[in-house]
């Protein structure tokens, strides 16, 4: 007998909201929630709509789902369920409005699987999952926590790793202390740690290796890969010293000049990380064909 679909809200991984903000609002990463829509769940954050008959979305801390965003009204919108197990979205007279598939919500509207919602400037999707599996470390996706202040570097890493089925959480952090706090919160609130940190070394200045030593002591199984934006190569003695200091790998940043001719270098760097994750390697032809439009956009 088929299981009853589980209603959920989904927020894409490229949302402007941070991982911590989403976690505080009750959203989970797919690696933790283990929602199975396909061999690789959509990259982003999920929150199940169970246990209540209505959920108020807004900026007020008393709302069921709270986002600290100025484009939201204090009580912005309402999701409620009927005795027939239908889910409706209703706007609560908000200033900026609520939208379903780009149509403004003027009266309570029944939600369908895949509907695109927008409250204020926050984009969500309504999902009805067919299976909600318990967390099982033996079948979960690999999880990378990434800190890359450069939009170009971060977008390349994110897209190439996601393509290989790796979940990527891209945090906007600017210090070793902020990353330590993020990891400690992750360990406290999630059912697992990331498999790997992918961190731009400039974020950890003045001494990135101090963080590596701390991380190795606090979370011994966590791999740390440092990147060096602006560097075209890493010398063998530099790599040796980095590993002594607790880093798993030290990589140059992606070359941002003539990116369309740098495919071989990109694939080499990404495959180093994929190998550390025991994930399938990326093929050069894949980047040259499937990612040609992305490379052109980043080039411009």
Beta strands, then each sheet from edge to edge (+ up, - down):
strand 1: 6-12
strand 2: 28-29
strand 3: 44-48
strand 4: 54-58
strand 5: 65-66
strand 6: 77-81
strand 7: 87-91
strand 8: 98-100
strand 9: 103-104
strand 10: 109-110
strand 11: 116-119
strand 12: 122-129
strand 13: 143-147
strand 14: 167-170
strand 15: 196-200
strand 16: 223-228
strand 17: 249-252
sheet 1: 2+ 3- 1+ 12- 11+ 8- 9+
sheet 2: 5+ 4+ 6- 7+ 10-
sheet 3: 14+ 13+ 15+ 16+ 17+
end
